Amino acid sequence: MPPPTLCARCLRALHLPSHARTYASLQAITPAPSPSQISSSVTPLTHYPPTQPPSHRPPEFRKSQLHRQYTSLLRSSPLLLLFQHNNLRATEWMALRRELAISLRKSDALDPSAAPLADGTKIQIVQGNLLAAALRVVEHWRPEEQPQAQRVHASDPATNSSAELPNLSSSVAEPALHHALSRAAYEVSRRQRLAHALTPLLSGPLAILSFPAVSPVHLSAALSILAPQAPGFPAPTRRANPGYYDLAVQGGVQKLMLLGARVEGRVLDVEGARWVGGMEGGLEGMRGQLVAMLQGVGMGVTGVLEGVGRGLYVTVEGRRGMLEEEEKGKGEGA
């Protein structure tokens, strides 16, 4: 009778060491939880990441992203110029941006101690209806006055699962949501449809020139390029800047029309924007004019008060002289 044969799997198992044969059984054993793990609860999970909270407007749409972009632009730019454009071509936009950057860099060179503004100044095409919605949110939505959300996020391991966190809800009506696309911001802006002075201008093809800071010098340079008007804002001469007289630049300037400005939250018309750009000496000149105006008002008030006191003194002295003369006349007659 032939000896029994073993299969290849059995032969491999016979040649393996004992600790290798028990590896699979050890892997299947799960230790029991400790008493501390049983008594403590697990960390709760949020229904949304902290960088993408629920919003009233779907964030995947382009309109929502433009709304967020315009809101950030209005909050971060204290000086805005609003233009109406008439179908400018791409080459004309490129030429205008080139000449605008050259003029603004020259303005930066006039005051090396000040922060440069040329790189932060941008001109872009905007949609009027979305800009109006973002403007209503910026002007009327006050997130600091709303109830504050829980500072400790649910993904923090130190947070207990029994803690009630407002950001656990995925509802768009959550009152702790304070971003510009939230339901609360939408409700506030919906009640302010025609409450802003810039709203009537936000129709048609629009473009915005944004400055990172208020600078009359840079505003004057920008107006000289995009909306020249003699004698206050003359266009650069052909000898000083021959590139300004290219056909693409001149065609783009003719298709742009200045509508107004927004300076530190105040809406100005065309004349008001040119008045800000025409201030001599920039912000220092503006402060000097304000100080001189206040001093003039103070001197005027002082002069009026002194004039009233002087007139009263003259009246009293004249009356006293008349009484003295009457007394002398009575004494002589007696």
DRENDO-1510 file (C-alpha; in Angstrom, 1 decimal, always signed):
<recs>
REC; n; res; u; v; w
REC; 1; MET; +0.0; +0.0; +0.0 .
REC; 2; PRO; +1.6; +3.3; -1.0 .
REC; 3; PRO; +2.2; +5.9; +1.7 .
REC; 4; PRO; -0.4; +8.7; +2.0 .
REC; 5; THR; +0.4; +11.9; +0.1 .
REC; 6; LEU; +0.0; +15.4; +1.6 .
REC; 7; CYS; -1.2; +18.4; -0.3 .
REC; 8; ALA; +1.0; +21.4; -1.0 .
REC; 9; ARG; -0.8; +23.6; +1.5 .
REC; 10; CYS; -0.3; +21.1; +4.3 .
REC; 11; LEU; +3.4; +20.8; +3.5 .
REC; 12; ARG; +3.8; +24.6; +3.6 .
REC; 13; ALA; +2.1; +24.7; +7.0 .
REC; 14; LEU; +4.4; +22.0; +8.4 .
REC; 15; HIS; +7.5; +24.0; +7.4 .
REC; 16; LEU; +6.3; +27.3; +8.9 .
REC; 17; PRO; +7.3; +28.2; +12.5 .
REC; 18; SER; +4.8; +28.1; +15.3 .
REC; 19; HIS; +4.4; +31.9; +15.7 .
REC; 20; ALA; +3.7; +32.3; +12.0 .
REC; 21; ARG; +0.9; +29.6; +12.2 .
REC; 22; THR; -0.9; +31.5; +15.0 .
REC; 23; TYR; -0.7; +34.9; +13.3 .
REC; 24; ALA; -4.1; +34.7; +11.6 .
REC; 25; SER; -5.8; +33.7; +14.9 .
REC; 26; LEU; -4.1; +36.5; +16.7 .
REC; 27; GLN; -5.3; +39.1; +14.2 .
REC; 28; ALA; -8.9; +38.0; +14.6 .
REC; 29; ILE; -8.8; +38.7; +18.4 .
REC; 30; THR; -10.2; +42.1; +19.3 .
REC; 31; PRO; -9.4; +43.4; +22.8 .
REC; 32; ALA; -12.3; +44.4; +25.0 .
REC; 33; PRO; -12.8; +48.1; +25.6 .
REC; 34; SER; -11.5; +49.5; +28.9 .
REC; 35; PRO; -13.7; +51.0; +31.5 .
REC; 36; SER; -12.6; +54.5; +30.7 .
REC; 37; GLN; -13.6; +54.0; +27.0 .
REC; 38; ILE; -17.0; +52.7; +28.1 .
REC; 39; SER; -17.7; +55.6; +30.5 .
REC; 40; SER; -16.6; +58.3; +28.0 .
REC; 41; SER; -18.5; +59.1; +24.8 .
REC; 42; VAL; -17.0; +59.4; +21.4 .
REC; 43; THR; -16.4; +62.7; +19.6 .
REC; 44; PRO; -19.4; +64.1; +17.7 .
REC; 45; LEU; -19.2; +64.6; +14.0 .
REC; 46; THR; -20.4; +67.7; +12.1 .
REC; 47; HIS; -22.6; +67.6; +9.1 .
REC; 48; TYR; -20.3; +70.0; +7.2 .
REC; 49; PRO; -16.7; +71.1; +7.2 .
REC; 50; PRO; -15.8; +74.4; +9.0 .
REC; 51; THR; -14.6; +75.9; +5.8 .
REC; 52; GLN; -17.8; +75.2; +3.8 .
REC; 53; PRO; -20.9; +75.9; +6.0 .
REC; 54; PRO; -24.4; +75.5; +4.6 .
REC; 55; SER; -25.5; +78.5; +2.5 .
REC; 56; HIS; -28.8; +79.8; +1.2 .
REC; 57; ARG; -27.3; +80.1; -2.3 .
REC; 58; PRO; -25.8; +76.9; -3.6 .
REC; 59; PRO; -22.0; +77.4; -3.4 .
REC; 60; GLU; -21.4; +75.3; -6.5 .
REC; 61; PHE; -23.0; +77.9; -8.8 .
REC; 62; ARG; -21.0; +80.6; -10.4 .
REC; 63; LYS; -23.3; +83.3; -9.2 .
REC; 64; SER; -22.7; +82.3; -5.6 .
REC; 65; GLN; -18.9; +82.5; -6.1 .
REC; 66; LEU; -19.3; +85.9; -7.8 .
REC; 67; HIS; -21.4; +87.1; -4.9 .
REC; 68; ARG; -18.7; +86.1; -2.4 .
REC; 69; GLN; -16.1; +87.8; -4.6 .
REC; 70; TYR; -18.0; +91.0; -4.8 .
REC; 71; THR; -18.7; +91.0; -1.1 .
REC; 72; SER; -15.0; +90.6; -0.3 .
REC; 73; LEU; -14.1; +93.3; -2.8 .
REC; 74; LEU; -16.5; +95.8; -1.3 .
REC; 75; ARG; -15.3; +95.1; +2.2 .
REC; 76; SER; -11.6; +95.3; +1.4 .
REC; 77; SER; -11.5; +98.3; -1.0 .
REC; 78; PRO; -12.2; +101.7; +0.6 .
REC; 79; LEU; -12.1; +103.4; -2.8 .
REC; 80; LEU; -14.0; +102.2; -5.9 .
REC; 81; LEU; -14.7; +103.8; -9.3 .
REC; 82; LEU; -17.7; +102.6; -11.2 .
REC; 83; PHE; -17.5; +102.7; -15.0 .
REC; 84; GLN; -19.9; +101.8; -17.8 .
REC; 85; HIS; -18.2; +100.0; -20.7 .
REC; 86; ASN; -19.4; +99.6; -24.3 .
REC; 87; ASN; -18.2; +96.2; -25.6 .
REC; 88; LEU; -14.5; +96.7; -25.1 .
REC; 89; ARG; -12.4; +94.1; -26.9 .
REC; 90; ALA; -9.8; +92.0; -25.1 .
REC; 91; THR; -6.9; +93.9; -26.7 .
REC; 92; GLU; -8.4; +97.2; -25.5 .
REC; 93; TRP; -8.7; +95.9; -21.9 .
REC; 94; MET; -5.1; +94.7; -22.0 .
REC; 95; ALA; -3.9; +98.1; -23.3 .
REC; 96; LEU; -5.9; +100.0; -20.7 .
REC; 97; ARG; -4.5; +97.8; -17.9 .
REC; 98; ARG; -1.0; +98.3; -19.2 .
REC; 99; GLU; -1.3; +102.1; -19.3 .
REC; 100; LEU; -3.0; +102.2; -15.9 .
REC; 101; ALA; -0.3; +100.1; -14.3 .
REC; 102; ILE; +2.4; +102.4; -15.7 .
REC; 103; SER; +0.7; +105.5; -14.4 .
REC; 104; LEU; +0.1; +104.0; -11.0 .
REC; 105; ARG; +3.7; +102.9; -10.6 .
REC; 106; LYS; +4.8; +106.5; -11.4 .
REC; 107; SER; +2.5; +107.6; -8.6 .
REC; 108; ASP; +4.1; +105.1; -6.2 .
REC; 109; ALA; +7.5; +106.5; -7.1 .
REC; 110; LEU; +6.5; +110.0; -5.9 .
REC; 111; ASP; +6.3; +108.9; -2.3 .
REC; 112; PRO; +8.7; +106.0; -1.6 .
REC; 113; SER; +7.9; +106.0; +2.1 .
REC; 114; ALA; +4.2; +105.1; +1.4 .
REC; 115; ALA; +2.9; +101.6; +0.7 .
REC; 116; PRO; +2.8; +100.9; -3.1 .
REC; 117; LEU; -0.8; +100.6; -4.5 .
REC; 118; ALA; -0.1; +99.9; -8.1 .
REC; 119; ASP; -0.1; +96.1; -7.7 .
REC; 120; GLY; -3.3; +96.1; -5.6 .
REC; 121; THR; -5.3; +98.3; -7.9 .
REC; 122; LYS; -7.5; +96.2; -10.3 .
REC; 123; ILE; -10.1; +96.9; -12.9 .
REC; 124; GLN; -12.6; +94.2; -13.7 .
REC; 125; ILE; -16.0; +93.6; -15.3 .
REC; 126; VAL; -18.8; +93.0; -12.9 .
REC; 127; GLN; -22.4; +91.9; -13.1 .
REC; 128; GLY; -24.7; +94.7; -11.9 .
REC; 129; ASN; -27.4; +92.6; -10.2 .
REC; 130; LEU; -24.9; +90.5; -8.2 .
REC; 131; LEU; -23.0; +93.6; -7.2 .
REC; 132; ALA; -26.2; +95.2; -6.0 .
REC; 133; ALA; -27.0; +92.1; -3.9 .
REC; 134; ALA; -23.4; +92.1; -2.5 .
REC; 135; LEU; -23.7; +95.8; -1.7 .
REC; 136; ARG; -26.9; +95.3; +0.2 .
REC; 137; VAL; -25.2; +92.6; +2.3 .
REC; 138; VAL; -22.2; +94.7; +3.0 .
REC; 139; GLU; -24.2; +97.8; +3.9 .
REC; 140; HIS; -27.0; +96.3; +6.0 .
REC; 141; TRP; -25.7; +92.9; +7.3 .
REC; 142; ARG; -24.1; +93.1; +10.7 .
REC; 143; PRO; -22.8; +89.6; +11.6 .
REC; 144; GLU; -21.2; +90.9; +14.8 .
REC; 145; GLU; -24.6; +91.8; +16.1 .
REC; 146; GLN; -25.9; +88.2; +15.6 .
REC; 147; PRO; -25.6; +85.4; +18.1 .
REC; 148; GLN; -22.1; +84.0; +18.1 .
REC; 149; ALA; -21.5; +80.4; +17.2 .
REC; 150; GLN; -19.7; +77.9; +19.4 .
REC; 151; ARG; -16.0; +78.5; +19.3 .
REC; 152; VAL; -15.1; +74.8; +20.0 .
REC; 153; HIS; -15.6; +72.7; +16.8 .
REC; 154; ALA; -17.1; +69.3; +17.0 .
REC; 155; SER; -14.0; +67.7; +15.4 .
REC; 156; ASP; -11.9; +68.8; +18.4 .
REC; 157; PRO; -11.1; +65.6; +20.4 .
REC; 158; ALA; -11.6; +67.6; +23.6 .
REC; 159; THR; -15.3; +68.2; +22.8 .
REC; 160; ASN; -17.7; +65.8; +24.5 .
REC; 161; SER; -20.4; +64.2; +22.4 .
REC; 162; SER; -23.1; +65.4; +24.9 .
REC; 163; ALA; -22.2; +69.0; +24.2 .
REC; 164; GLU; -24.8; +70.9; +22.1 .
REC; 165; LEU; -23.0; +72.6; +19.2 .
REC; 166; PRO; -24.8; +74.9; +16.8 .
REC; 167; ASN; -22.7; +73.8; +13.8 .
REC; 168; LEU; -24.0; +70.2; +14.0 .
REC; 169; SER; -27.0; +71.2; +12.0 .
REC; 170; SER; -26.9; +71.1; +8.2 .
REC; 171; SER; -29.9; +73.4; +7.8 .
REC; 172; VAL; -29.4; +76.7; +5.9 .
REC; 173; ALA; -31.6; +78.5; +8.5 .
REC; 174; GLU; -29.1; +77.8; +11.3 .
REC; 175; PRO; -29.0; +81.2; +13.2 .
REC; 176; ALA; -25.3; +80.7; +14.0 .
REC; 177; LEU; -24.3; +81.0; +10.3 .
REC; 178; HIS; -22.9; +84.5; +9.7 .
REC; 179; HIS; -21.3; +84.3; +6.3 .
REC; 180; ALA; -22.5; +86.4; +3.3 .
REC; 181; LEU; -24.4; +83.5; +1.7 .
REC; 182; SER; -26.3; +82.6; +4.8 .
REC; 183; ARG; -30.1; +82.7; +5.1 .
REC; 184; ALA; -29.9; +85.5; +7.6 .
REC; 185; ALA; -27.8; +87.7; +5.3 .
REC; 186; TYR; -30.3; +87.0; +2.5 .
REC; 187; GLU; -33.3; +88.0; +4.6 .
REC; 188; VAL; -31.7; +91.3; +5.7 .
REC; 189; SER; -30.6; +92.2; +2.1 .
REC; 190; ARG; -34.0; +91.3; +0.7 .
REC; 191; ARG; -35.7; +94.0; +2.8 .
REC; 192; GLN; -33.3; +96.6; +1.5 .
REC; 193; ARG; -34.0; +96.5; -2.3 .
REC; 194; LEU; -33.8; +100.2; -3.0 .
REC; 195; ALA; -32.1; +101.6; +0.1 .
REC; 196; HIS; -28.7; +102.4; -1.4 .
REC; 197; ALA; -27.7; +105.4; -3.4 .
REC; 198; LEU; -25.5; +103.3; -5.8 .
REC; 199; THR; -28.3; +101.0; -6.8 .
REC; 200; PRO; -29.7; +103.1; -9.7 .
REC; 201; LEU; -26.3; +103.1; -11.4 .
REC; 202; LEU; -25.9; +99.3; -11.3 .
REC; 203; SER; -27.5; +98.5; -14.6 .
REC; 204; GLY; -26.0; +97.7; -18.0 .
REC; 205; PRO; -22.4; +96.6; -18.7 .
REC; 206; LEU; -20.3; +97.7; -15.7 .
REC; 207; ALA; -16.6; +97.7; -14.6 .
REC; 208; ILE; -15.1; +98.5; -11.3 .
REC; 209; LEU; -11.7; +100.0; -10.5 .
REC; 210; SER; -10.7; +99.1; -6.9 .
REC; 211; PHE; -8.0; +100.6; -4.8 .
REC; 212; PRO; -6.6; +99.0; -1.6 .
REC; 213; ALA; -6.4; +102.4; +0.1 .
REC; 214; VAL; -7.7; +105.9; -0.4 .
REC; 215; SER; -5.1; +107.9; -2.2 .
REC; 216; PRO; -6.0; +111.1; -4.1 .
REC; 217; VAL; -2.7; +110.9; -6.0 .
REC; 218; HIS; -3.4; +107.5; -7.4 .
REC; 219; LEU; -7.0; +108.4; -8.1 .
REC; 220; SER; -5.9; +111.4; -10.1 .
REC; 221; ALA; -3.5; +109.2; -12.1 .
REC; 222; ALA; -6.2; +106.7; -12.8 .
REC; 223; LEU; -8.7; +109.4; -13.9 .
REC; 224; SER; -6.1; +110.9; -16.2 .
REC; 225; ILE; -5.8; +107.5; -18.0 .
REC; 226; LEU; -9.4; +106.2; -17.9 .
REC; 227; ALA; -11.5; +109.4; -17.9 .
REC; 228; PRO; -9.2; +112.4; -18.9 .
REC; 229; GLN; -10.7; +115.8; -18.6 .
REC; 230; ALA; -8.8; +119.1; -18.9 .
REC; 231; PRO; -7.6; +121.1; -17.0 .
REC; 232; GLY; -7.9; +119.0; -13.8 .
REC; 233; PHE; -7.1; +115.6; -15.2 .
REC; 234; PRO; -5.4; +116.0; -18.5 .
REC; 235; ALA; -4.3; +113.0; -20.5 .
REC; 236; PRO; -0.5; +112.3; -20.7 .
REC; 237; THR; +1.2; +114.0; -23.5 .
REC; 238; ARG; +2.5; +112.0; -26.5 .
REC; 239; ARG; +6.1; +112.8; -25.6 .
REC; 240; ALA; +5.7; +111.7; -22.0 .
REC; 241; ASN; +3.8; +108.5; -22.8 .
REC; 242; PRO; +3.6; +107.6; -26.5 .
REC; 243; GLY; +2.0; +104.2; -25.7 .
REC; 244; TYR; -1.2; +106.0; -24.4 .
REC; 245; TYR; -2.0; +107.0; -28.0 .
REC; 246; ASP; -2.2; +103.5; -29.4 .
REC; 247; LEU; -5.4; +102.7; -31.2 .
REC; 248; ALA; -6.3; +100.1; -28.7 .
REC; 249; VAL; -5.9; +102.5; -25.7 .
REC; 250; GLN; -7.8; +105.3; -27.4 .
REC; 251; GLY; -10.6; +103.0; -28.5 .
REC; 252; GLY; -10.9; +101.7; -24.9 .
REC; 253; VAL; -11.0; +105.1; -23.4 .
REC; 254; GLN; -13.7; +106.3; -25.7 .
REC; 255; LYS; -15.9; +103.3; -24.7 .
REC; 256; LEU; -15.6; +103.9; -20.9 .
REC; 257; MET; -17.8; +106.3; -19.0 .
REC; 258; LEU; -17.3; +107.2; -15.4 .
REC; 259; LEU; -20.6; +106.9; -13.4 .
REC; 260; GLY; -19.5; +107.5; -9.8 .
REC; 261; ALA; -17.4; +106.4; -6.9 .
REC; 262; ARG; -17.6; +104.8; -3.4 .
REC; 263; VAL; -15.2; +106.3; -0.9 .
REC; 264; GLU; -15.1; +104.9; +2.6 .
REC; 265; GLY; -18.7; +103.8; +2.3 .
REC; 266; ARG; -19.9; +107.1; +0.9 .
REC; 267; VAL; -21.4; +107.3; -2.6 .
REC; 268; LEU; -20.1; +110.2; -4.8 .
REC; 269; ASP; -21.1; +111.4; -8.2 .
REC; 270; VAL; -18.6; +112.1; -11.0 .
REC; 271; GLU; -17.9; +115.6; -9.7 .
REC; 272; GLY; -17.3; +114.3; -6.2 .
REC; 273; ALA; -14.9; +111.6; -7.5 .
REC; 274; ARG; -12.9; +114.3; -9.3 .
REC; 275; TRP; -12.9; +116.5; -6.2 .
REC; 276; VAL; -11.3; +113.7; -4.2 .
REC; 277; GLY; -8.8; +113.1; -7.0 .
REC; 278; GLY; -8.0; +116.8; -7.2 .
REC; 279; MET; -6.9; +117.3; -3.6 .
REC; 280; GLU; -3.4; +118.6; -3.6 .
REC; 281; GLY; -0.9; +116.7; -1.4 .
REC; 282; GLY; -2.9; +113.5; -1.1 .
REC; 283; LEU; -4.2; +112.5; +2.3 .
REC; 284; GLU; -1.8; +114.9; +4.0 .
REC; 285; GLY; -3.3; +117.7; +2.0 .
REC; 286; MET; -6.8; +116.4; +2.8 .
REC; 287; ARG; -6.0; +116.5; +6.5 .
REC; 288; GLY; -4.5; +120.0; +6.2 .
REC; 289; GLN; -7.6; +121.2; +4.5 .
REC; 290; LEU; -9.8; +119.7; +7.2 .
REC; 291; VAL; -7.6; +121.3; +10.0 .
REC; 292; ALA; -7.7; +124.6; +8.2 .
REC; 293; MET; -11.5; +124.4; +7.9 .
REC; 294; LEU; -11.9; +123.5; +11.5 .
REC; 295; GLN; -9.6; +126.3; +12.6 .
REC; 296; GLY; -11.5; +128.7; +10.3 .
REC; 297; VAL; -14.8; +127.7; +11.9 .
REC; 298; GLY; -13.3; +128.2; +15.4 .
REC; 299; MET; -11.9; +131.6; +14.5 .
REC; 300; GLY; -15.2; +132.6; +13.1 .
REC; 301; VAL; -17.0; +131.6; +16.2 .
REC; 302; THR; -14.5; +133.4; +18.3 .
REC; 303; GLY; -14.8; +136.5; +16.2 .
REC; 304; VAL; -18.6; +136.4; +16.5 .
REC; 305; LEU; -18.4; +136.1; +20.3 .
REC; 306; GLU; -15.8; +138.8; +20.5 .
REC; 307; GLY; -17.9; +141.1; +18.3 .
REC; 308; VAL; -21.0; +140.5; +20.5 .
REC; 309; GLY; -19.0; +141.3; +23.6 .
REC; 310; ARG; -17.4; +144.3; +22.1 .
REC; 311; GLY; -20.7; +145.7; +20.9 .
REC; 312; LEU; -22.2; +145.2; +24.3 .
REC; 313; TYR; -19.3; +147.0; +25.9 .
REC; 314; VAL; -19.7; +150.0; +23.6 .
REC; 315; THR; -23.4; +150.2; +24.2 .
REC; 316; VAL; -23.0; +150.1; +28.0 .
REC; 317; GLU; -20.2; +152.7; +27.9 .
REC; 318; GLY; -22.3; +155.0; +25.7 .
REC; 319; ARG; -25.2; +154.7; +28.0 .
REC; 320; ARG; -23.1; +155.4; +31.0 .
REC; 321; GLY; -21.7; +158.6; +29.3 .
REC; 322; MET; -25.2; +159.8; +28.6 .
REC; 323; LEU; -26.2; +159.3; +32.2 .
REC; 324; GLU; -23.2; +161.2; +33.4 .
REC; 325; GLU; -23.9; +164.1; +31.1 .
REC; 326; GLU; -27.5; +164.3; +32.3 .
REC; 327; GLU; -26.4; +164.3; +36.0 .
REC; 328; LYS; -23.9; +167.1; +35.2 .
REC; 329; GLY; -26.6; +169.2; +33.5 .
REC; 330; LYS; -28.9; +168.8; +36.4 .
REC; 331; GLY; -26.2; +169.8; +38.8 .
REC; 332; GLU; -25.4; +173.0; +36.9 .
REC; 333; GLY; -29.1; +173.9; +36.6 .
REC; 334; ALA; -29.6; +173.6; +40.4 .
</recs>
